[in-house]
Amino acid sequence: MAWRKKNGGESFSPGASPCRDDEQEKVPRGHVPMVTGCGARVVVPVRLLRDPRIAELLDMAAQQYGYGQPGVLRIPCDAGHFRRIVDGALHRAE
């Protein structure tokens, strides 16, 4: 699995796939859509949610935004940091 722009298929790195907010593509089965603090939309495999580093980000999101977030989950970090965390979780999950 690779980071891909939904509009062009350009690969970045393994794990999740950012796309523009105005695109209305369906989230693949077994994935969760998230938005980073800088607005990058990312689709993350559900199996990675049990990773301690991703769980910590989810706890931070709950503290900052609450549990009643409508729509896509917001993650309080920049896209680069989130990509590194997801890439590490993917590596550990293999």
N, C-alpha and C positions, 0 to 999 in steps of 0.2 A: 504494500500500500504506500502511496506517496502523496506529498503535498501537491495539490493540483489547483490551478486556477480553473474554476468551473467554466469560464468562457473560452479557454484556449488549450487546456490540457498540459500546460507547462509544469514539469515536475520540480519540486524543491527538495524535500527530504521526507523520510518515512513518517507515517503516523496519522495525520489529519489533513483536511483539505479546506483552505480558506476560499471564500468566494465573495463577490460583491453583494452588498445588502439588498440591491434592487432585483437580484435574481430570485426566481421563485421555484427552484429545483427542490425535489423531494429529498428528504434525508434517507440515506440507505438504511435498510433493516439492520438492527444491531449497532446503531450509532446514535450519538447525542449531539445536537447542535449547541455550540457555545459561542459567545462573543467576548473577545479580550477587551481589556481596558481601553485600547486604542481603536476599537471598532472592527477588528478583523474577525470575520465569521469563520469558525472552525468546526469541522465534524469529527468527533472523537469516537473510536470504538468503545462500546459499553464495557467490555472486558477490562479496559484500562482504569475504570473508575475506582477499582479497589486498590490501585497503586497508592502507597502512602503519600507521595508527593502531590498527586492529583487530588487525593482526598483532603490534603491540607489546603490546597487552593479552593476546593469546594467549601471547606469550613470558613475560610477567609471571605468568600463570596457571601455566605450566609450571614456572617457578622456585619459585613459592609452594606449589603443590599436586602437582607432578610430572606425568609423562606418563601415569600409570596411574589417572587419575580414573575411577571407575566411574560409568556413567550420563551425566547431563547435564554439559557443561563448566561449571566454575565460573570466573567472571571476577572478579578482585580490585579491584572498584570499585563505587561506589553506582549505583543505577538511573538517576539523573538524568544523571550523567557519561556512562554508557554510552549513554543515549539520544542525547545530544549528539554523541557519536562516530559512532554509527550514522546519525543524520540527516545529518551532514557527509559520511560515506562515500556515502550515497545520492545526495546532491547532486552529489558529484564523479563518480559513476558514470553520471549521466545524459548 
